[in-house]
């Protein structure tokens, strides 16, 4: 389900920011809003600017953004206008994303050539020094293995979210 109407996109952004309830970097807001694919990047950029112009979101002195009291009022008053499914998934995934980001989660990767000329790529996620996920994937080529490694390194929270969602039976892939 994609949110297409500008008012729906604005309300979704405000709802997530209101629930988080602390200032965020622009990149964090962008990642949180886009992660479930309910909003396109173009719509996010356009509507976030509109929210700033209207005074519903403001830039703090540390180059972070927070919802204003009028933005909070809109989010609370109109939250029923967004489908429960969209709202609840967005909130749950926003909190997962922020927990991953805030917990100083570390990642580790390693590549190992096999006798059959394929490559084993090991991907690990650590939280507070404890390994929480370890996955080994066999790639056909070095190029494929390095591409997978790069994608994991740039967005480890996606693998984390996928594995936990799949194993919990949430069906969010």
Secondary structure, 3 states (H helix, E strand, C coil): CCCCCHHHHHHHHHHHHHHHCCCECHHHHHHHHHCCCCCCHHHHHHHHHHHHHHCCEEECCCCCEEECHHHHHHHHHHHHHCCHHHHHHHHHHHHHHHHHHHCCCEEEEEEEECCCCCEEEEEEEEECCEEEEEEEEEECCHHHHHHHHHHHHHCHHHHHHHHHHHHCCCCCC
